Amino acid sequence: TKPITIVIGYPPGGSTDLTGRTLAHELSKRLGVPVVIENLGGAGGAIGAQKVANAQPDGYTLLVGANNEIAISRLVSSAVKYQIKDF
């Protein structure tokens, strides 16, 4: 009933961005709602992941990323405050 936001933790133009945009196009066609891409590059994808982890858990904010955001970032940086369960 409202737009879906897909957060991509990398700048526009890379393979993760291309994957997210392809997904957004298909989701929009199949669900009949707008799907908005928000690129939040930096910190190996952790900035975008943190935004999604803090979002309302209503299914309208999704993350497209790589294994960095979920599996690796927490191991190499104490600044990453989210956990797998936050997704």
PDB file with SEQRES, HELIX, SHEET and CRYST1 records, atoms N, CA, C and O in Angstrom:
SEQRES   1 A   87  THR LYS PRO ILE THR ILE VAL ILE GLY TYR PRO PRO GLY          
SEQRES   2 A   87  GLY SER THR ASP LEU THR GLY ARG THR LEU ALA HIS GLU          
SEQRES   3 A   87  LEU SER LYS ARG LEU GLY VAL PRO VAL VAL ILE GLU ASN          
SEQRES   4 A   87  LEU GLY GLY ALA GLY GLY ALA ILE GLY ALA GLN LYS VAL          
SEQRES   5 A   87  ALA ASN ALA GLN PRO ASP GLY TYR THR LEU LEU VAL GLY          
SEQRES   6 A   87  ALA ASN ASN GLU ILE ALA ILE SER ARG LEU VAL SER SER          
SEQRES   7 A   87  ALA VAL LYS TYR GLN ILE LYS ASP PHE                          
HELIX    1 AA1 SER A   15  LEU A   31  1                                  17    
HELIX    2 AA2 ALA A   43  GLY A   45  5                                   3    
HELIX    3 AA3 ALA A   46  ASN A   54  1                                   9    
HELIX    4 AA4 ASN A   67  ASN A   67  1                                   1    
HELIX    5 AA5 ASN A   68  ILE A   72  3                                   5    
HELIX    6 AA6 SER A   73  VAL A   76  1                                   4    
HELIX    7 AA7 ILE A   84  ASP A   86  5                                   3    
SHEET    1 AA1 3 VAL A  35  ASN A  39  0                                        
SHEET    2 AA1 3 ILE A   4  ILE A   8  1                                        
SHEET    3 AA1 3 THR A  61  VAL A  64  1                                        
CRYST1    1.000    1.000    1.000  90.00  90.00  90.00 P 1           1          
ATOM      1  N   THR A   1       0.810  -1.208   0.000  1.00  0.00           N  
ATOM      2  CA  THR A   1       0.000   0.000   0.000  1.00  0.00           C  
ATOM      3  C   THR A   1       0.847   1.262   0.000  1.00  0.00           C  
ATOM      4  O   THR A   1       0.324   2.352  -0.234  1.00  0.00           O  
ATOM      5  N   LYS A   2       2.136   1.139   0.256  1.00  0.00           N  
ATOM      6  CA  LYS A   2       3.027   2.299   0.212  1.00  0.00           C  
ATOM      7  C   LYS A   2       4.324   1.892  -0.469  1.00  0.00           C  
ATOM      8  O   LYS A   2       4.591   0.701  -0.626  1.00  0.00           O  
ATOM      9  N   PRO A   3       5.137   2.869  -0.877  1.00  0.00           N  
ATOM     10  CA  PRO A   3       6.381   2.535  -1.581  1.00  0.00           C  
ATOM     11  C   PRO A   3       7.321   1.686  -0.723  1.00  0.00           C  
ATOM     12  O   PRO A   3       7.359   1.810   0.501  1.00  0.00           O  
ATOM     13  N   ILE A   4       8.061   0.840  -1.388  1.00  0.00           N  
ATOM     14  CA  ILE A   4       9.091   0.026  -0.759  1.00  0.00           C  
ATOM     15  C   ILE A   4      10.430   0.699  -1.030  1.00  0.00           C  
ATOM     16  O   ILE A   4      10.680   1.158  -2.145  1.00  0.00           O  
ATOM     17  N   THR A   5      11.277   0.761  -0.036  1.00  0.00           N  
ATOM     18  CA  THR A   5      12.615   1.317  -0.207  1.00  0.00           C  
ATOM     19  C   THR A   5      13.630   0.190  -0.161  1.00  0.00           C  
ATOM     20  O   THR A   5      13.634  -0.624   0.763  1.00  0.00           O  
ATOM     21  N   ILE A   6      14.481   0.154  -1.157  1.00  0.00           N  
ATOM     22  CA  ILE A   6      15.603  -0.781  -1.158  1.00  0.00           C  
ATOM     23  C   ILE A   6      16.866   0.037  -0.931  1.00  0.00           C  
ATOM     24  O   ILE A   6      17.227   0.890  -1.743  1.00  0.00           O  
ATOM     25  N   VAL A   7      17.528  -0.236   0.180  1.00  0.00           N  
ATOM     26  CA  VAL A   7      18.781   0.429   0.504  1.00  0.00           C  
ATOM     27  C   VAL A   7      19.919  -0.431  -0.033  1.00  0.00           C  
ATOM     28  O   VAL A   7      19.994  -1.632   0.224  1.00  0.00           O  
ATOM     29  N   ILE A   8      20.797   0.216  -0.781  1.00  0.00           N  
ATOM     30  CA  ILE A   8      21.979  -0.459  -1.319  1.00  0.00           C  
ATOM     31  C   ILE A   8      23.185   0.190  -0.651  1.00  0.00           C  
ATOM     32  O   ILE A   8      23.382   1.400  -0.764  1.00  0.00           O  
ATOM     33  N   GLY A   9      23.980  -0.592   0.032  1.00  0.00           N  
ATOM     34  CA  GLY A   9      25.095  -0.076   0.816  1.00  0.00           C  
ATOM     35  C   GLY A   9      26.327   0.268   0.009  1.00  0.00           C  
ATOM     36  O   GLY A   9      27.431   0.298   0.552  1.00  0.00           O  
ATOM     37  N   TYR A  10      26.161   0.526  -1.266  1.00  0.00           N  
ATOM     38  CA  TYR A  10      27.281   0.842  -2.149  1.00  0.00           C  
ATOM     39  C   TYR A  10      26.868   1.943  -3.107  1.00  0.00           C  
ATOM     40  O   TYR A  10      25.674   2.148  -3.320  1.00  0.00           O  
ATOM     41  N   PRO A  11      27.831   2.664  -3.697  1.00  0.00           N  
ATOM     42  CA  PRO A  11      27.490   3.733  -4.631  1.00  0.00           C  
ATOM     43  C   PRO A  11      26.840   3.195  -5.913  1.00  0.00           C  
ATOM     44  O   PRO A  11      26.967   2.011  -6.225  1.00  0.00           O  
ATOM     45  N   PRO A  12      26.154   4.054  -6.641  1.00  0.00           N  
ATOM     46  CA  PRO A  12      25.544   3.634  -7.906  1.00  0.00           C  
ATOM     47  C   PRO A  12      26.591   3.161  -8.912  1.00  0.00           C  
ATOM     48  O   PRO A  12      27.722   3.645  -8.925  1.00  0.00           O  
ATOM     49  N   GLY A  13      26.198   2.217  -9.744  1.00  0.00           N  
ATOM     50  CA  GLY A  13      27.038   1.783 -10.853  1.00  0.00           C  
ATOM     51  C   GLY A  13      27.738   0.455 -10.681  1.00  0.00           C  
ATOM     52  O   GLY A  13      28.211  -0.114 -11.665  1.00  0.00           O  
ATOM     53  N   GLY A  14      27.819  -0.057  -9.474  1.00  0.00           N  
ATOM     54  CA  GLY A  14      28.494  -1.333  -9.250  1.00  0.00           C  
ATOM     55  C   GLY A  14      27.548  -2.511  -9.417  1.00  0.00           C  
ATOM     56  O   GLY A  14      26.366  -2.341  -9.716  1.00  0.00           O  
ATOM     57  N   SER A  15      28.081  -3.694  -9.221  1.00  0.00           N  
ATOM     58  CA  SER A  15      27.276  -4.904  -9.412  1.00  0.00           C  
ATOM     59  C   SER A  15      26.157  -5.021  -8.381  1.00  0.00           C  
ATOM     60  O   SER A  15      25.073  -5.510  -8.702  1.00  0.00           O  
ATOM     61  N   THR A  16      26.403  -4.583  -7.154  1.00  0.00           N  
ATOM     62  CA  THR A  16      25.353  -4.639  -6.137  1.00  0.00           C  
ATOM     63  C   THR A  16      24.222  -3.679  -6.489  1.00  0.00           C  
ATOM     64  O   THR A  16      23.050  -3.999  -6.290  1.00  0.00           O  
ATOM     65  N   ASP A  17      24.565  -2.520  -7.003  1.00  0.00           N  
ATOM     66  CA  ASP A  17      23.567  -1.545  -7.443  1.00  0.00           C  
ATOM     67  C   ASP A  17      22.743  -2.106  -8.591  1.00  0.00           C  
ATOM     68  O   ASP A  17      21.519  -1.977  -8.594  1.00  0.00           O  
ATOM     69  N   LEU A  18      23.391  -2.721  -9.556  1.00  0.00           N  
ATOM     70  CA  LEU A  18      22.686  -3.323 -10.692  1.00  0.00           C  
ATOM     71  C   LEU A  18      21.727  -4.408 -10.224  1.00  0.00           C  
ATOM     72  O   LEU A  18      20.595  -4.485 -10.702  1.00  0.00           O  
ATOM     73  N   THR A  19      22.166  -5.239  -9.301  1.00  0.00           N  
ATOM     74  CA  THR A  19      21.301  -6.288  -8.752  1.00  0.00           C  
ATOM     75  C   THR A  19      20.086  -5.670  -8.048  1.00  0.00           C  
ATOM     76  O   THR A  19      18.956  -6.115  -8.249  1.00  0.00           O  
ATOM     77  N   GLY A  20      20.322  -4.659  -7.233  1.00  0.00           N  
ATOM     78  CA  GLY A  20      19.235  -4.000  -6.518  1.00  0.00           C  
ATOM     79  C   GLY A  20      18.236  -3.339  -7.444  1.00  0.00           C  
ATOM     80  O   GLY A  20      17.031  -3.408  -7.204  1.00  0.00           O  
ATOM     81  N   ARG A  21      18.712  -2.704  -8.492  1.00  0.00           N  
ATOM     82  CA  ARG A  21      17.817  -2.036  -9.441  1.00  0.00           C  
ATOM     83  C   ARG A  21      17.001  -3.040 -10.239  1.00  0.00           C  
ATOM     84  O   ARG A  21      15.833  -2.795 -10.542  1.00  0.00           O  
ATOM     85  N   THR A  22      17.607  -4.162 -10.578  1.00  0.00           N  
ATOM     86  CA  THR A  22      16.862  -5.220 -11.273  1.00  0.00           C  
ATOM     87  C   THR A  22      15.773  -5.776 -10.359  1.00  0.00           C  
ATOM     88  O   THR A  22      14.637  -5.980 -10.788  1.00  0.00           O  
ATOM     89  N   LEU A  23      16.120  -6.015  -9.114  1.00  0.00           N  
ATOM     90  CA  LEU A  23      15.154  -6.488  -8.125  1.00  0.00           C  
ATOM     91  C   LEU A  23      14.026  -5.475  -7.937  1.00  0.00           C  
ATOM     92  O   LEU A  23      12.855  -5.851  -7.882  1.00  0.00           O  
ATOM     93  N   ALA A  24      14.376  -4.197  -7.840  1.00  0.00           N  
ATOM     94  CA  ALA A  24      13.375  -3.145  -7.645  1.00  0.00           C  
ATOM     95  C   ALA A  24      12.387  -3.103  -8.796  1.00  0.00           C  
ATOM     96  O   ALA A  24      11.182  -2.971  -8.580  1.00  0.00           O  
ATOM     97  N   HIS A  25      12.886  -3.213 -10.006  1.00  0.00           N  
ATOM     98  CA  HIS A  25      12.018  -3.192 -11.189  1.00  0.00           C  
ATOM     99  C   HIS A  25      11.021  -4.352 -11.155  1.00  0.00           C  
ATOM    100  O   HIS A  25       9.828  -4.157 -11.385  1.00  0.00           O  
ATOM    101  N   GLU A  26      11.509  -5.541 -10.873  1.00  0.00           N  
ATOM    102  CA  GLU A  26      10.633  -6.717 -10.831  1.00  0.00           C  
ATOM    103  C   GLU A  26       9.631  -6.646  -9.679  1.00  0.00           C  
ATOM    104  O   GLU A  26       8.459  -6.980  -9.849  1.00  0.00           O  
ATOM    105  N   LEU A  27      10.094  -6.213  -8.512  1.00  0.00           N  
ATOM    106  CA  LEU A  27       9.176  -6.080  -7.379  1.00  0.00           C  
ATOM    107  C   LEU A  27       8.063  -5.089  -7.685  1.00  0.00           C  
ATOM    108  O   LEU A  27       6.897  -5.341  -7.384  1.00  0.00           O  
ATOM    109  N   SER A  28       8.427  -3.972  -8.279  1.00  0.00           N  
ATOM    110  CA  SER A  28       7.436  -2.958  -8.609  1.00  0.00           C  
ATOM    111  C   SER A  28       6.398  -3.494  -9.593  1.00  0.00           C  
ATOM    112  O   SER A  28       5.200  -3.258  -9.435  1.00  0.00           O  
ATOM    113  N   LYS A  29       6.867  -4.215 -10.604  1.00  0.00           N  
ATOM    114  CA  LYS A  29       5.938  -4.810 -11.583  1.00  0.00           C  
ATOM    115  C   LYS A  29       5.008  -5.811 -10.924  1.00  0.00           C  
ATOM    116  O   LYS A  29       3.800  -5.787 -11.157  1.00  0.00           O  
ATOM    117  N   ARG A  30       5.556  -6.678 -10.114  1.00  0.00           N  
ATOM    118  CA  ARG A  30       4.757  -7.763  -9.529  1.00  0.00           C  
ATOM    119  C   ARG A  30       3.840  -7.311  -8.393  1.00  0.00           C  
ATOM    120  O   ARG A  30       2.744  -7.846  -8.225  1.00  0.00           O  
ATOM    121  N   LEU A  31       4.291  -6.327  -7.614  1.00  0.00           N  
ATOM    122  CA  LEU A  31       3.501  -5.889  -6.470  1.00  0.00           C  
ATOM    123  C   LEU A  31       2.617  -4.682  -6.772  1.00  0.00           C  
ATOM    124  O   LEU A  31       1.680  -4.391  -6.029  1.00  0.00           O  
ATOM    125  N   GLY A  32       2.915  -3.983  -7.861  1.00  0.00           N  
ATOM    126  CA  GLY A  32       2.118  -2.832  -8.245  1.00  0.00           C  
ATOM    127  C   GLY A  32       2.310  -1.610  -7.363  1.00  0.00           C  
ATOM    128  O   GLY A  32       1.420  -0.764  -7.273  1.00  0.00           O  
ATOM    129  N   VAL A  33       3.459  -1.509  -6.712  1.00  0.00           N  
ATOM    130  CA  VAL A  33       3.777  -0.336  -5.891  1.00  0.00           C  
ATOM    131  C   VAL A  33       5.150   0.193  -6.302  1.00  0.00           C  
ATOM    132  O   VAL A  33       5.980  -0.557  -6.815  1.00  0.00           O  
ATOM    133  N   PRO A  34       5.385   1.486  -6.077  1.00  0.00           N  
ATOM    134  CA  PRO A  34       6.721   2.010  -6.391  1.00  0.00           C  
ATOM    135  C   PRO A  34       7.788   1.391  -5.496  1.00  0.00           C  
ATOM    136  O   PRO A  34       7.553   1.145  -4.313  1.00  0.00           O  
ATOM    137  N   VAL A  35       8.951   1.143  -6.066  1.00  0.00           N  
ATOM    138  CA  VAL A  35      10.101   0.658  -5.305  1.00  0.00           C  
ATOM    139  C   VAL A  35      11.228   1.661  -5.538  1.00  0.00           C  
ATOM    140  O   VAL A  35      11.669   1.863  -6.669  1.00  0.00           O  
ATOM    141  N   VAL A  36      11.682   2.280  -4.463  1.00  0.00           N  
ATOM    142  CA  VAL A  36      12.666   3.345  -4.517  1.00  0.00           C  
ATOM    143  C   VAL A  36      14.027   2.798  -4.110  1.00  0.00           C  
ATOM    144  O   VAL A  36      14.143   2.060  -3.131  1.00  0.00           O  
ATOM    145  N   ILE A  37      15.059   3.167  -4.871  1.00  0.00           N  
ATOM    146  CA  ILE A  37      16.433   2.778  -4.545  1.00  0.00           C  
ATOM    147  C   ILE A  37      17.093   3.909  -3.770  1.00  0.00           C  
ATOM    148  O   ILE A  37      17.000   5.074  -4.156  1.00  0.00           O  
ATOM    149  N   GLU A  38      17.760   3.561  -2.677  1.00  0.00           N  
ATOM    150  CA  GLU A  38      18.535   4.532  -1.920  1.00  0.00           C  
ATOM    151  C   GLU A  38      19.952   3.986  -1.758  1.00  0.00           C  
ATOM    152  O   GLU A  38      20.180   3.033  -1.014  1.00  0.00           O  
ATOM    153  N   ASN A  39      20.896   4.600  -2.462  1.00  0.00           N  
ATOM    154  CA  ASN A  39      22.288   4.191  -2.353  1.00  0.00           C  
ATOM    155  C   ASN A  39      22.936   4.919  -1.182  1.00  0.00           C  
ATOM    156  O   ASN A  39      22.965   6.150  -1.148  1.00  0.00           O  
ATOM    157  N   LEU A  40      23.456   4.157  -0.222  1.00  0.00           N  
ATOM    158  CA  LEU A  40      24.173   4.714   0.927  1.00  0.00           C  
ATOM    159  C   LEU A  40      25.530   4.039   1.015  1.00  0.00           C  
ATOM    160  O   LEU A  40      25.744   3.157   1.848  1.00  0.00           O  
ATOM    161  N   GLY A  41      26.429   4.451   0.167  1.00  0.00           N  
ATOM    162  CA  GLY A  41      27.748   3.843   0.114  1.00  0.00           C  
ATOM    163  C   GLY A  41      28.627   4.267   1.275  1.00  0.00           C  
ATOM    164  O   GLY A  41      28.460   5.350   1.837  1.00  0.00           O  
ATOM    165  N   GLY A  42      29.550   3.414   1.620  1.00  0.00           N  
ATOM    166  CA  GLY A  42      30.539   3.724   2.646  1.00  0.00           C  
ATOM    167  C   GLY A  42      30.626   2.650   3.712  1.00  0.00           C  
ATOM    168  O   GLY A  42      29.664   1.930   3.978  1.00  0.00           O  
ATOM    169  N   ALA A  43      31.789   2.562   4.309  1.00  0.00           N  
ATOM    170  CA  ALA A  43      32.061   1.634   5.413  1.00  0.00           C  
ATOM    171  C   ALA A  43      31.776   0.187   5.028  1.00  0.00           C  
ATOM    172  O   ALA A  43      31.282  -0.592   5.843  1.00  0.00           O  
ATOM    173  N   GLY A  44      32.085  -0.166   3.801  1.00  0.00           N  
ATOM    174  CA  GLY A  44      31.890  -1.553   3.364  1.00  0.00           C  
ATOM    175  C   GLY A  44      30.440  -2.000   3.416  1.00  0.00           C  
ATOM    176  O   GLY A  44      30.160  -3.176   3.645  1.00  0.00           O  
ATOM    177  N   GLY A  45      29.515  -1.067   3.203  1.00  0.00           N  
ATOM    178  CA  GLY A  45      28.097  -1.400   3.205  1.00  0.00           C  
ATOM    179  C   GLY A  45      27.421  -1.246   4.554  1.00  0.00           C  
ATOM    180  O   GLY A  45      26.201  -1.374   4.650  1.00  0.00           O  
ATOM    181  N   ALA A  46      28.198  -0.972   5.604  1.00  0.00           N  
ATOM    182  CA  ALA A  46      27.636  -0.918   6.959  1.00  0.00           C  
ATOM    183  C   ALA A  46      26.717   0.280   7.182  1.00  0.00           C  
ATOM    184  O   ALA A  46      25.807   0.204   8.008  1.00  0.00           O  
ATOM    185  N   ILE A  47      26.932   1.381   6.469  1.00  0.00           N  
ATOM    186  CA  ILE A  47      26.072   2.551   6.644  1.00  0.00           C  
ATOM    187  C   ILE A  47      24.652   2.232   6.179  1.00  0.00           C  
ATOM    188  O   ILE A  47      23.682   2.531   6.875  1.00  0.00           O  
ATOM    189  N   GLY A  48      24.540   1.629   5.007  1.00  0.00           N  
ATOM    190  CA  GLY A  48      23.224   1.231   4.512  1.00  0.00           C  
ATOM    191  C   GLY A  48      22.587   0.165   5.387  1.00  0.00           C  
ATOM    192  O   GLY A  48      21.387   0.213   5.659  1.00  0.00           O  
ATOM    193  N   ALA A  49      23.377  -0.783   5.823  1.00  0.00           N  
ATOM    194  CA  ALA A  49      22.850  -1.856   6.673  1.00  0.00           C  
ATOM    195  C   ALA A  49      22.340  -1.302   7.998  1.00  0.00           C  
ATOM    196  O   ALA A  49      21.314  -1.755   8.506  1.00  0.00           O  
ATOM    197  N   GLN A  50      23.049  -0.321   8.562  1.00  0.00           N  
ATOM    198  CA  GLN A  50      22.607   0.274   9.820  1.00  0.00           C  
ATOM    199  C   GLN A  50      21.268   0.971   9.645  1.00  0.00           C  
ATOM    200  O   GLN A  50      20.414   0.907  10.530  1.00  0.00           O  
ATOM    201  N   LYS A  51      21.077   1.641   8.507  1.00  0.00           N  
ATOM    202  CA  LYS A  51      19.795   2.300   8.251  1.00  0.00           C  
ATOM    203  C   LYS A  51      18.664   1.273   8.215  1.00  0.00           C  
ATOM    204  O   LYS A  51      17.600   1.500   8.790  1.00  0.00           O  
ATOM    205  N   VAL A  52      18.890   0.156   7.546  1.00  0.00           N  
ATOM    206  CA  VAL A  52      17.854  -0.882   7.460  1.00  0.00           C  
ATOM    207  C   VAL A  52      17.623  -1.527   8.818  1.00  0.00           C  
ATOM    208  O   VAL A  52      16.482  -1.812   9.181  1.00  0.00           O  
ATOM    209  N   ALA A  53      18.681  -1.760   9.564  1.00  0.00           N  
ATOM    210  CA  ALA A  53      18.535  -2.352  10.901  1.00  0.00           C  
ATOM    211  C   ALA A  53      17.710  -1.459  11.823  1.00  0.00           C  
ATOM    212  O   ALA A  53      17.006  -1.957  12.702  1.00  0.00           O  
ATOM    213  N   ASN A  54      17.793  -0.149  11.629  1.00  0.00           N  
ATOM    214  CA  ASN A  54      17.057   0.797  12.459  1.00  0.00           C  
ATOM    215  C   ASN A  54      15.651   1.098  11.940  1.00  0.00           C  
ATOM    216  O   ASN A  54      14.869   1.753  12.628  1.00  0.00           O  
ATOM    217  N   ALA A  55      15.327   0.633  10.751  1.00  0.00           N  
ATOM    218  CA  ALA A  55      14.026   0.918  10.142  1.00  0.00           C  
ATOM    219  C   ALA A  55      12.911   0.153  10.859  1.00  0.00           C  
ATOM    220  O   ALA A  55      13.149  -0.840  11.545  1.00  0.00           O  
ATOM    221  N   GLN A  56      11.694   0.649  10.677  1.00  0.00           N  
ATOM    222  CA  GLN A  56      10.527  -0.068  11.205  1.00  0.00           C  
ATOM    223  C   GLN A  56      10.518  -1.480  10.623  1.00  0.00           C  
ATOM    224  O   GLN A  56      10.757  -1.639   9.426  1.00  0.00           O  
ATOM    225  N   PRO A  57      10.257  -2.489  11.413  1.00  0.00           N  
ATOM    226  CA  PRO A  57      10.240  -3.870  10.894  1.00  0.00           C  
ATOM    227  C   PRO A  57       8.910  -4.199  10.217  1.00  0.00           C  
ATOM    228  O   PRO A  57       8.222  -5.143  10.605  1.00  0.00           O  
ATOM    229  N   ASP A  58       8.556  -3.406   9.200  1.00  0.00           N  
ATOM    230  CA  ASP A  58       7.265  -3.567   8.537  1.00  0.00           C  
ATOM    231  C   ASP A  58       7.372  -4.148   7.129  1.00  0.00           C  
ATOM    232  O   ASP A  58       6.360  -4.314   6.449  1.00  0.00           O  
ATOM    233  N   GLY A  59       8.596  -4.458   6.687  1.00  0.00           N  
ATOM    234  CA  GLY A  59       8.775  -5.051   5.374  1.00  0.00           C  
ATOM    235  C   GLY A  59       8.863  -4.053   4.235  1.00  0.00           C  
ATOM    236  O   GLY A  59       8.952  -4.453   3.074  1.00  0.00           O  
ATOM    237  N   TYR A  60       8.841  -2.760   4.542  1.00  0.00           N  
ATOM    238  CA  TYR A  60       8.900  -1.755   3.497  1.00  0.00           C  
ATOM    239  C   TYR A  60      10.302  -1.193   3.284  1.00  0.00           C  
ATOM    240  O   TYR A  60      10.497  -0.353   2.405  1.00  0.00           O  
ATOM    241  N   THR A  61      11.265  -1.631   4.057  1.00  0.00           N  
ATOM    242  CA  THR A  61      12.656  -1.224   3.876  1.00  0.00           C  
ATOM    243  C   THR A  61      13.502  -2.483   3.791  1.00  0.00           C  
ATOM    244  O   THR A  61      13.571  -3.273   4.732  1.00  0.00           O  
ATOM    245  N   LEU A  62      14.143  -2.651   2.642  1.00  0.00           N  
ATOM    246  CA  LEU A  62      14.925  -3.856   2.368  1.00  0.00           C  
ATOM    247  C   LEU A  62      16.386  -3.487   2.144  1.00  0.00           C  
ATOM    248  O   LEU A  62      16.700  -2.337   1.835  1.00  0.00           O  
ATOM    249  N   LEU A  63      17.262  -4.447   2.297  1.00  0.00           N  
ATOM    250  CA  LEU A  63      18.692  -4.248   2.074  1.00  0.00           C  
ATOM    251  C   LEU A  63      19.166  -5.160   0.961  1.00  0.00           C  
ATOM    252  O   LEU A  63      18.878  -6.357   0.951  1.00  0.00           O  
ATOM    253  N   VAL A  64      19.895  -4.578   0.025  1.00  0.00           N  
ATOM    254  CA  VAL A  64      20.607  -5.378  -0.969  1.00  0.00           C  
ATOM    255  C   VAL A  64      22.077  -5.088  -0.735  1.00  0.00           C  
ATOM    256  O   VAL A  64      22.514  -3.939  -0.791  1.00  0.00           O  
ATOM    257  N   GLY A  65      22.826  -6.133  -0.476  1.00  0.00           N  
ATOM    258  CA  GLY A  65      24.237  -5.942  -0.189  1.00  0.00           C  
ATOM    259  C   GLY A  65      25.025  -7.188  -0.494  1.00  0.00           C  
ATOM    260  O   GLY A  65      24.636  -8.014  -1.320  1.00  0.00           O  
ATOM    261  N   ALA A  66      26.126  -7.303   0.184  1.00  0.00           N  
ATOM    262  CA  ALA A  66      27.018  -8.451   0.029  1.00  0.00           C  
ATOM    263  C   ALA A  66      27.248  -9.039   1.421  1.00  0.00           C  
ATOM    264  O   ALA A  66      26.645  -8.586   2.393  1.00  0.00           O  
ATOM    265  N   ASN A  67      28.093 -10.016   1.515  1.00  0.00           N  
ATOM    266  CA  ASN A  67      28.331 -10.631   2.829  1.00  0.00           C  
ATOM    267  C   ASN A  67      29.044  -9.700   3.799  1.00  0.00           C  
ATOM    268  O   ASN A  67      29.059  -9.963   5.001  1.00  0.00           O  
ATOM    269  N   ASN A  68      29.630  -8.623   3.304  1.00  0.00           N  
ATOM    270  CA  ASN A  68      30.306  -7.665   4.196  1.00  0.00           C  
ATOM    271  C   ASN A  68      29.386  -7.146   5.284  1.00  0.00           C  
ATOM    272  O   ASN A  68      29.754  -7.137   6.459  1.00  0.00           O  
ATOM    273  N   GLU A  69      28.196  -6.717   4.905  1.00  0.00           N  
ATOM    274  CA  GLU A  69      27.307  -6.053   5.850  1.00  0.00           C  
ATOM    275  C   GLU A  69      26.874  -6.965   6.986  1.00  0.00           C  
ATOM    276  O   GLU A  69      26.789  -6.529   8.134  1.00  0.00           O  
ATOM    277  N   ILE A  70      26.606  -8.196   6.686  1.00  0.00           N  
ATOM    278  CA  ILE A  70      26.031  -9.088   7.677  1.00  0.00           C  
ATOM    279  C   ILE A  70      27.101  -9.909   8.406  1.00  0.00           C  
ATOM    280  O   ILE A  70      27.053 -10.033   9.630  1.00  0.00           O  
ATOM    281  N   ALA A  71      28.039 -10.455   7.689  1.00  0.00           N  
ATOM    282  CA  ALA A  71      28.957 -11.417   8.301  1.00  0.00           C  
ATOM    283  C   ALA A  71      30.309 -10.840   8.722  1.00  0.00           C  
ATOM    284  O   ALA A  71      30.891 -11.295   9.707  1.00  0.00           O  
ATOM    285  N   ILE A  72      30.810  -9.855   7.997  1.00  0.00           N  
ATOM    286  CA  ILE A  72      32.189  -9.441   8.226  1.00  0.00           C  
ATOM    287  C   ILE A  72      32.317  -8.140   9.019  1.00  0.00           C  
ATOM    288  O   ILE A  72      33.189  -8.030   9.881  1.00  0.00           O  
ATOM    289  N   SER A  73      31.472  -7.166   8.743  1.00  0.00           N  
ATOM    290  CA  SER A  73      31.633  -5.834   9.342  1.00  0.00           C  
ATOM    291  C   SER A  73      31.730  -5.858  10.861  1.00  0.00           C  
ATOM    292  O   SER A  73      32.559  -5.156  11.440  1.00  0.00           O  
ATOM    293  N   ARG A  74      30.907  -6.645  11.501  1.00  0.00           N  
ATOM    294  CA  ARG A  74      30.931  -6.709  12.970  1.00  0.00           C  
ATOM    295  C   ARG A  74      32.235  -7.293  13.498  1.00  0.00           C  
ATOM    296  O   ARG A  74      32.636  -7.008  14.627  1.00  0.00           O  
ATOM    297  N   LEU A  75      32.888  -8.099  12.696  1.00  0.00           N  
ATOM    298  CA  LEU A  75      34.137  -8.719  13.139  1.00  0.00           C  
ATOM    299  C   LEU A  75      35.324  -7.767  13.068  1.00  0.00           C  
ATOM    300  O   LEU A  75      36.297  -7.931  13.803  1.00  0.00           O  
ATOM    301  N   VAL A  76      35.248  -6.776  12.188  1.00  0.00           N  
ATOM    302  CA  VAL A  76      36.394  -5.896  11.973  1.00  0.00           C  
ATOM    303  C   VAL A  76      36.202  -4.483  12.515  1.00  0.00           C  
ATOM    304  O   VAL A  76      37.147  -3.694  12.525  1.00  0.00           O  
ATOM    305  N   SER A  77      35.002  -4.155  12.961  1.00  0.00           N  
ATOM    306  CA  SER A  77      34.770  -2.801  13.449  1.00  0.00           C  
ATOM    307  C   SER A  77      33.815  -2.798  14.642  1.00  0.00           C  
ATOM    308  O   SER A  77      32.706  -3.326  14.565  1.00  0.00           O  
ATOM    309  N   SER A  78      34.257  -2.203  15.729  1.00  0.00           N  
ATOM    310  CA  SER A  78      33.387  -2.084  16.895  1.00  0.00           C  
ATOM    311  C   SER A  78      32.330  -0.998  16.707  1.00  0.00           C  
ATOM    312  O   SER A  78      31.412  -0.883  17.518  1.00  0.00           O  
ATOM    313  N   ALA A  79      32.452  -0.201  15.645  1.00  0.00           N  
ATOM    314  CA  ALA A  79      31.474   0.850  15.364  1.00  0.00           C  
ATOM    315  C   ALA A  79      30.155   0.277  14.830  1.00  0.00           C  
ATOM    316  O   ALA A  79      29.123   0.947  14.882  1.00  0.00           O  
ATOM    317  N   VAL A  80      30.187  -0.945  14.324  1.00  0.00           N  
ATOM    318  CA  VAL A  80      28.979  -1.587  13.795  1.00  0.00           C  
ATOM    319  C   VAL A  80      28.155  -2.092  14.975  1.00  0.00           C  
ATOM    320  O   VAL A  80      28.604  -2.948  15.738  1.00  0.00           O  
ATOM    321  N   LYS A  81      26.964  -1.562  15.114  1.00  0.00           N  
ATOM    322  CA  LYS A  81      26.134  -1.866  16.281  1.00  0.00           C  
ATOM    323  C   LYS A  81      24.985  -2.828  16.001  1.00  0.00           C  
ATOM    324  O   LYS A  81      24.344  -3.299  16.941  1.00  0.00           O  
ATOM    325  N   TYR A  82      24.711  -3.129  14.756  1.00  0.00           N  
ATOM    326  CA  TYR A  82      23.601  -4.031  14.446  1.00  0.00           C  
ATOM    327  C   TYR A  82      24.064  -5.484  14.508  1.00  0.00           C  
ATOM    328  O   TYR A  82      25.257  -5.782  14.446  1.00  0.00           O  
ATOM    329  N   GLN A  83      23.083  -6.376  14.631  1.00  0.00           N  
ATOM    330  CA  GLN A  83      23.348  -7.804  14.651  1.00  0.00           C  
ATOM    331  C   GLN A  83      22.462  -8.480  13.606  1.00  0.00           C  
ATOM    332  O   GLN A  83      21.523  -7.865  13.101  1.00  0.00           O  
ATOM    333  N   ILE A  84      22.742  -9.696  13.291  1.00  0.00           N  
ATOM    334  CA  ILE A  84      21.967 -10.431  12.287  1.00  0.00           C  
ATOM    335  C   ILE A  84      20.482 -10.422  12.622  1.00  0.00           C  
ATOM    336  O   ILE A  84      19.649 -10.289  11.726  1.00  0.00           O  
ATOM    337  N   LYS A  85      20.144 -10.559  13.882  1.00  0.00           N  
ATOM    338  CA  LYS A  85      18.725 -10.610  14.275  1.00  0.00           C  
ATOM    339  C   LYS A  85      17.991  -9.308  13.969  1.00  0.00           C  
ATOM    340  O   LYS A  85      16.761  -9.304  13.915  1.00  0.00           O  
ATOM    341  N   ASP A  86      18.708  -8.206  13.769  1.00  0.00           N  
ATOM    342  CA  ASP A  86      18.090  -6.925  13.462  1.00  0.00           C  
ATOM    343  C   ASP A  86      17.502  -6.886  12.054  1.00  0.00           C  
ATOM    344  O   ASP A  86      16.793  -5.945  11.697  1.00  0.00           O  
ATOM    345  N   PHE A  87      17.797  -7.902  11.265  1.00  0.00           N  
ATOM    346  CA  PHE A  87      17.280  -7.943   9.904  1.00  0.00           C  
ATOM    347  C   PHE A  87      16.150  -8.948   9.802  1.00  0.00           C  
ATOM    348  O   PHE A  87      15.580  -9.129   8.726  1.00  0.00           O  
TER     349      PHE A  87                                                      
END                                                                             
